[in-house]
Amino acid sequence: MICAACGNEVKGGIGMGGVLLCRNTCAEDVRVEMERLRSEGKRVSVPSIAREMYRKTHPETGDYLLRDVPQELWDKAKHRAIDEHITLRELIIQSLQQYLS
């Protein structure tokens, strides 16, 4: 499993807001940011905070929008990711790497 905030492999991580984080490092950084946002009266979203942290440490990656994927194919991919205990993102990256190797 991969940390949503740093992208490193997680062993003994913690789930927060639907994402997996490194227990002692990234999770604490996310908590600090959550407290800051709350003190400013702003909306708190753990996935958004983790995504922003990831982007800061991995500026070479980008966001890509994939449209018009057949629903049946998308559903199969989601179920496969769940069965393999990985994220859909991880499944797609693994599939692309396997296809391109």
NORGI-V492938 format. One record per helix or strand of 2 or more residues. SS is the DSSP state (alpha for helix, beta for strand). FROM is the first residue (numbers start at 1). TO is the last residue. Records with the same first field share a line. If there is no record, write none. Layout:
SS: FROM-TO ; FROM-TO
This chain:
beta: 14-16 ; 19-21
alpha: 26-39 ; 46-57 ; 71-83 ; 88-100
